[in-house]
């Protein structure tokens, strides 16, 4: 124990011998100095030689404190009552006051005698700083009282530490409870998100960050400018808020008069063209497509002439509202003048096409306009120019869209036209197909073809997939890639889909009876068909009419159906499964969530997309993916169908990988029913 105490004392001496910033003194039981470091010499003016052996009270203790100190020291030595650390005023050699923070510790030496050590920190600089701080505080109070801004001190995560408001009425909340609360406790979520974003920016970049925001106050909407400054050494944020409502409203009025149409409140020609130029720059930077849509209301002049300009004005206002509701937030609707509107469509993709939007616009104008008790039915002519195909500058794009609009008028109005001839041809083709598609079913222009499905290992036909073909007397043969999307968008897919189910089941019954074998028939279901409330009852009736058992019918479901995520899809699939119909996931591997759908729904088959089958003999990646898919499907007790088989090498490899069923041009293209009855497999033996 004594060795330990001695070692501790020696360590303390060594630690503080050369330190001059802190005063350390050591005293024995009689308060005589036994240790006096350099810091003590500097702080109190006594050299080590002058201090050693003298009593503490003779050196640095003011007379008024001596009795108290002697008593406290005796109580520590005799009773173990420690002297608490405290801020005290001592004296130096020149009898001047010395402000220190003094703390004490007691050791026992090798003779088991007490040794007390005092550690004194000079507070003279602190006292000066405190005096300066008081002065600055008074100065700040004077500034705050004369400044209408709001001042807040916060932590980095938005907790209020302090604040000042010259007038508490300018606070968004009552003053009570601000300190210690978070900014999220008082402000709307959107405003809080802006504050936190800019605070993060100030922390990251330093300097002062400013932004504006809006609040709903009891007196109405108010606008504020916030300035944020980070104090990294304290991990705190200074926030200054200024009310700029009057300036904002004045600027807003001037801006609206300069850039917005006074009737419809849409961007005027000047602002629309400015946004068009900006859109072109953005699209060029992002390498994306955009469209300029020029819309003119047909026969608007007749409305003005017959009903007056007031009715015409109200009609334009209502048209502007409908157009605004038809676009995305990133798009722009503007009024060029009269009854001419411009729409700027940014970032066009395969999922958001110009054609779909234009069809939507035409439907918007089909609903009658109700103006002053009248119902007015109007149409619009629409012209479109695409960036960058038609031009890469604003002037040319606007002129080309205007030209296309007049082309639309020449086509009979109530339609749209693209500036390029190729696009116009495509639209005319679509309109022609849509026109002919109506009535095609009644004219018996459809025919169901069948593509055989073959057991890979056994080499025998196990079923077929029903594929619809359309031969129009005017258009000739129209591929399903063209007419199926149009049938889905017009709702014609519902009766057409029923036709396919009926025809394929009737053929299946005939086919099985003729061959004295059991086959399966695969039929594709589109997303639209699931919205048909009578789908399940129709399938039951079709199966009953054809005298075909449910397990002979397979419905191929693409991921597009499952991505709808609607209850009616889940319910329909559950009912079909309960009915005993087989469910096949079509085009597996082309979507993003196919595996999750396999877990969610009761599938019986998995169909590998032709794009992977085509690559299995060409690259290892596709081969490994197909191999893994087959193994996974089998682990889930699913049969695997490979579509698009075109070569014997592909078939042989699929056999090695354990694929169950194959279909493709290697066996046969889709063929009509009469040929399917007599079809025989021949190439399978070449495998």
N, C-alpha and C positions, 0 to 999 in steps of 0.2 A: 504493500500500500504506500509506504513512504517513498520507495523508489519511483512508484507511479506518480506521486505528487511532485517529487523533485523533477522528474522528467517533464512533467507538465509545465512547471514553473520555468525551467530552462528553455522549453520550446516557446513559451510566451515571451521571454526576454529576447531570444533570437528573432522572433517574428517582428517585434516592435522596435528593436535597436535602431534600425536605420530609417524608420518612418518618421517623417517630419509633419505630416498632415494631421496626425492624431496624437494627442497628449496621453501618455500612459505613465502612471506613477504607482509604485509599490510601497506599502507601509507594513510595519510589524505590529505586534499587539499593542504597543505603546504609541502608535501612530507616527513612528519615526520613519523617515524616507529610506527605503532600501533599494529602490529602483526609480530611475528618472531618465526618460528617453529624450531624443532630440526634439520631438514634438512638444514635450513639456518645457524644454529650454526656450523654444520659440514662442510658445503661447504665454508663459508666465515670466520669462526674463531671467530666471535663475539658471545658472549653469549646473551641470550634474554635481560638480564638486561642492557648490554652494548649498545644494539641496540635500545631499546624502547626510543622514544622521539627524537632521532637524525634524521637528514635529510638523505635522500637516497644518495645524491651526496657526503656527508661527509663520507659515509661508503664504498660503493663498486663501485662507478662510477669513472673511470679514468678521469683525468683533461681534456683531449682532448674531452671527450664526454659530459661534464657537461652542457654546454650552450645548446647544442642540446636537451639533455634530459629534462632540465627545460622547454624549449620552447614546446616540444612535450607534456609534462604533462599538461601545462597550456592550450594548445589548446584542449586537451581532456576534461578538467574540464569545460572550458568556452564555447567551441564551439562543443563539442561532437565528435571531430576527434580522432578516436581510434588509439592507438599505435599498429602497426602490430607485430605479433609474428616473431621473427628472431633469428638467431644465432649471438651472440655478445661475446666480451671479456671483462669481469669485473675484479675487483681486490679483493683480500681477505685481511684480517687484516695485513698480512705480506707483502703487496704490490706485491703479486705474481699474474700473470694472471690466470684467471679462465674462461675456455671456457664453455659457457652455451647456451642452447636454451631457450629463454625467451618469455613467453606469458603473457598477461595482461587481467584483467577484472575489471570493475568499478561497485561499489555498492553505494546505498544511505542509510545512517543510519537514525535513528529515528529523528534526527535533520535536515534531508534533506541535509546533507553534503556528499560530494563525498568521497568514500574510494576506493583506487586502490589496487588491489592485483596482485603481480607478482609471477609467477610460473616458476622457473628456474630448468632446468635439466642439470646435470653435463655432459659435453661432453668430458672430458679428456680421458676416456677410449675409447670413439669412435675415438678420434683423434689418439690415439696410434694404434687402430685397423686399421684405414685408412692408417697410415704409414706402418704398417705391410702388409696390402693388396697391397699397391703400390709395396713393395718389392717382394711380392709373384707374383704379376702380371708381374713384370719384369723378375722374374725367369721363370714363365710359358712361357713368350714370347720366352725366350732363348731356353727352351725345345722344344716348338712348331717349332721353326725355324730349329732345328737340327733333327726333327722327321718326317719321311715321312707319318705317319698315318694321317687320317682325324679325327678331333674332332668336335663333335656337342653337343650342349645343347638344349634340347627339352622339351616341355610340355609333360604330360603323354599321351595326345591324338595325339602326333606326330607333333606339330607345332614347327618350328625352332626358338630358342631364340638367339642363337649365334653359330658361327662355326669358325674353323681354318683349313686352308689347306696350308701346306708349299709350295706346288706347285698346283696352281689352275687347272692345266691340269689334275690332278688326279680326279677332281670332275666329276660326271656323267652329271652335267648340268653347265651352265654358272653361275658365282657367283652372278650376279645381281638378286635380288628378292628372295634370299633364306630365309633371315630373315623374319619372319612373315608368311611364307608359310608352308603348311603341307607336310609331307613326301609323301602323296598320290598324290601331284601335280607333282612330278618328277619321281617317280619310277613305274615300271610295277605293275599291280594289284597283281600278284602272289608274287612278292618280298615284296610289301607293307603288304600283309597278313602275311608273315613270320615275318616281323619286328614287327607288332602289336601284334602277338601271343607271341613273346619272350619278348617284353616290358611288356605285361600283366603278364608273368611268373616272370619277375624280380620284378615287383611291388608286386606280391603275395608272392614270396618266399624270396626276398631280395638277397643280394650277387651279384655276377657277372654272367650273363648268356651270353654264346657265341654260335654262329651258323655261318654257311657258306651259301653263296648264289652266284648266277651267274647273270651277266649283259651283254647285248650285247653292246659293246663299238665300236666306229668307227674303232678301230684296230682289232676287233674281239671279241670273247667271253672272258670275264675276270671273275676272281673268287676272292671273298673277304671273310674275316673273320670279323664278327661284334661282339663287346663286349658291353653289356648293363649293366648299373648300375643305380639303382634308388636312388634318393635323396628325401626321404619321407618328410623331414621337409620343403622342398621347393616345393614338388609336381612336381619335374622335373626329367629328365632322361639324363644321360651322355652316349653318343654313340661314340665309337672309331672304326674306320674302317681301316682295313689293306689289302692291295693288296697282295693276295697269288697266283696269276696266275702262276708264274713260278714254285713254289713248287707244286701246284695242278697238272699241266701238267706233271711234272716229276713223281709224285706219280701215276697219272692216267695211264701213259705208263707202269710203272712197274706192276700195278694192272692188266691191260689188258693182258699183257704178261703172268702173272701167273694164271689168272682165266678165260680168254676168249679164245675161239677157233679163231685162226688167220684167217681162211678162211671165216667162216660164221659170226664171231663176236658174236656168241651165248655163253652162259656160257659153259665152258668145263666140262669134267667129274668131276674134282675136285670140282669146284664150284657147279655143279648140285647136287652132292651127299651131299655137305654141306647144300644147300638149302633144300634138301629132309629131312635131319636130323632136320633142323630148322622148317620145315613145320609140321613134326610129333609132335614136342614139342608144337607148336601153336595149332594144332588140339586137342591134348590131354588136353591142358589147357581150350580150348573153348568147348570141347566135341562135335566136329564136324567130319564129314567124309571127306576123301580126296582120290585121286586116283593117281597112278603112271602109266603113259602110255608109253609103249615101242614101238617105231615105226621103222620099217625097210623097206627101199625101195626095192621092188621086182625086182630081176634081174639087180641090179645096176652094178654088175661086168661086165655084157655084154656091158653096155654103155662104161665103161672104156676101155674094150678090143677092142671094135669095133670103137669107136669114139675118144678115147684118154682121158688122165687124165685131160686135160684142159677143155674139154667139161663136163667131170664128175664133176669137181670142180664148174663150173658155174651152173650145175644142182643142186648141193647141196646148193649153195648160194640161188638160186630161191626157192628151197624147204623150206629152213630156213625162208625166208620172208613170204611164204604162211602160214607156221605153226604159226609164230609170230602173224600174222594178225587174226588167228583163235581163239586165246585165250583172256581171260580177262587180265586186268592189274595186278591182284593179282596172276596170274598163271605164270609158268616158262617154257620156251622152252630151252633145252640144247642139245648139240651134244656130244654124248659119244665117237664118233670115227667112221671113215668110213662113212657108210650110215645109222648109227643108231642114232636115236634121242630119247630124253626123254622129257616127258611133265608132269608137276606137277600141278594137279588140286586141288585147295584148296576149302574148305567150300562148299561141295556139298549139294544141297537141292533138294526138290521135283521139284522146278521150273528150276533147272539147273542140269540135270542128266548126268551121264557119257554116257549113250546110245545116247542121243541127240548129245553130243559133238563128239562121235566117228562117227556117221553118217555124221556129218559135215566134219570131217577129210577125210573120204573116198571121199566125193564130191569135196574137195579141190584138190585131186590128179586126179580127172577125167578130169579136164581142161588141155589140152595139154601144155607142157612146150616148149616155143619158145627159142631155144639156137642157136645162130649163123646161123639164117635163117632156122633152122630145127625145126620141131614140133615133140616132143617126148611125147608119151603117156605112163605114168607109173602108177603103182599101189603100194599100201603099205599094209604090214601085221602089225597088231596092237595087242599088248597084254596089258592087264590091270590087276593091282592088287589094291585092295581096302584097305585103312586103316580105321578102325582097324581090319576088318574081316580077312584079309589074313595075317597080321603081324603088329607088332607095332615097328619094327626097320627097318632102311633104307636098310640094306644089304638084308634081306629076301624079302622085298617088291620089290626091283629091280630084284632079282633073280626070284621071282614069275611072275613079269610082263614079263620078258624075256622068261620064260617057256610058258606063255600064248601066246606070240607072235609066238613061234614056233608051237603052236597048231593052230593058225590062218593060218600059212603057210601050215600046213598039211590039212586044210580044203579047200585048193584050192587058197589061197592068196586073195588079194584084199578084206579082211574082217577083223574082229576083234574078239578077244576071251577073255573072262574073266578067271581068274585063277581058281575060284571055279567051281565045276561041276554044282552046282545049277544055277549060273549065266549063264554058258555056255548053259545049257538046256533052260533057258529063251530066250537067244539070238537066239538059233536055232529055238525055237518055233516061235519067231517073224519073223525070216527070212522065215520060212515055211508058216506062215499065209500070209505074204506079197506076197510070190510067188503064193500061191493058190488064193489070193484075186484078182489078175489079171486074168480076164476071168470068175470070178464067176458069174458076171451079165449075161454074154453071155451064160453061161451054165445053167441059170435059177435055181441057187442054193439058191437065196434069197426068202424069203416069209415074207409078212407083217402080223403081228399079231395085235390084237386089245384088249385093256383093256377098259371095259365099265366105263363111268362116270355117276354118279347117283345124282339126285336131293335129297339133304339130307332131306328136309322137306316133299316133295311130294312122295319120294320113287320110282320114275320112272327114266328110263334111258334117259339121255339127249344128250349123245354123246359118243365118244370113243377117245382114244389116239392110234395113229399108232406107232408100235414098230417093228423094223426090226429084223428078225432072219435069221441065216445062217447055213445051213446044207451042209457040204462039204463031198463028198464021201470018201475022204482019211482022213480028220481030224475029221470027225464027226461033232457034234454040237459045233459051236464056238460062245461064248458069245459076245454081243455087246461091253462089257467093254474091250475085247481084240481086236476086229477087227475095231471098229470105230476109235480109235486113230491112228491106222495104215492107215486106209483109209483117214483120214484127213491129215496125214503127207505126203502121196503119191499123194494127189490130187484126189484119186478115189472117195472121198465123193461127188464130184460134180455129176457124172452120177448116183451114188447110191442114192443120195438125190432126184434127179429127178424121179427115179424109185419109191421111196416111195411116193412122192406127187401124181404121176399118179395113182398108185395102190390104195392109200387110197381114192382118190376122186372118182375113178370108183366104189369102194366098197360102198362109202357113197351114191352114186346115186342109186345103187342097193338096199341098206339097206332101204333108205327112201321110195323107190317105193314099196318095199315088205311090209313095216310096215305102209305105209300111214301116216308117221309122219316126222317132221323135226328134224334132228340131227345135231350135230357139230362134226367135225373131227379135232383133234389136231395133229400137225406134228412138230417134232423138227427140228430146223435149226441150223447148225453148223457155226462157224465163217468163215470157208472156203467158204461156199456157198454164203456169202455176197460179196465175191470178184468176183463172177461170174457175169459179166456184163449183161448176158442174163436171170438172175433170174426172174425179174419182168415180162418180156414178156413170159417166160415159164409158170409162175403161171397163167397168163391171159389165155394162150392157154389151159392149163390143166383144168382150171375151165370151159372154153367154151366147150371143148371136152366131159367132163363128164356131162355137163348141170347142174352144181352146182353153186348156187349163192355164191358170195364171202363171205358173212357174215357167211356161214356155215363152213368156213375153219378158223382154229386157228393155228397160228404159235407160238410155245413155244420158247422163247428166254432166254438163260441163261446170267448171268452177264458177263461171259467170252466174249460173243459177244460184249456187250456194252463197256467193258473195252478197246477194241481195239482203240476206240477213233478216228476212221478214218471217213472221209467225206462220203466214199461210204456206210458205215453202216448207218449213219444218213439219207442219200438220199434213201437207199433201204427201211428203216422203214417208211419214210414219204410216199413213193410211195405205199407201201403195205397198209398203213392206208387209203390213198386216194382211193385205189382200193376197200376198204370195208372189207378187211381181218381182222379178230380179232387178236390182239396181246396179248400174255400171258407171264408174267414174271415168268420164271421157277425157282425152287429151292430157293424161296425167304427166306432170313434170313441167308443164308450160306455165302454171300459176305460181303463186307465192305461199298459199296456205293449204295445199292439197293434203298434206299429212294430217293437219288438224281436222279437216273434214272427214278423213277416213276414220278418225276416232269418234267423231260426233254422230255420223250417220251409219245406218246399217247397209253397207254396200256388199255386193256379192262378187263383183268383178272389177278389175282395174285395167284400164286400156292405155297402153303406153303410146304416146304421141309419135306420129310418123317421123318427126324431125330427129328423134333419138334412134329410131330403128334404122333410118337411112345412114346414120353415122357409125353403127356398131362395128362394121367391117373396115372403117376408115380411120377411126381414132380410139385410143384407149379410154379417154374420158367418157364417151358415150357408152362404150361397152361396159365399163365399170358401173356406170349409173344404171343401165338396164339390168345388169346382174344384181345390183343391190336392191333395185325396185322389185324384181321377181322374188328375191329371198324375203324381203319385207312383206310383200303381198301374201306369200305362202304362209308366213308366220301368223298372218291375220286370217288365214283360211279363205283367202280370195283367189279366184282364178285370174290368170293374167292373159290379156289379149294384146297382141302386137299388131298395129295397123300399119299400112304402107309397105308391106313386104314385097320387094320387087326382084330379088335375086336369090338363087339357090344358096349362095354363100350366107346371106342374111338368115335364111331359113335354117341352115345347118347350125349356125352359131346360136340362134334362138333355141334350137333343140338342145344343144349342149348346156345352155344356161337354164334350162328347165321351164321355158315358156309353154303355156298350155294351148293357146289358140292363136292362129295367125290369119290375117286377111290382107289382100293387096293385089296389085296387078300381076304378081308372079302366078297367082292362081286364075284371077279373072278380074276384069273391070266390072263395074255395076252393069247388070243385064236385066232386060225386061222379064216379066213373070214366065212367059211362054218358053224362053230359053233356059230359065233357071230350073224348070221342071226336068229338062233333059240334061242338065249340066252334070258332067262327070270329072273327077279329079284325075289328071294325068301326070302333072309335073312333080307331084310329091315323091314319086318313085325315083326321080333323078337325084334326090337329096343325098 
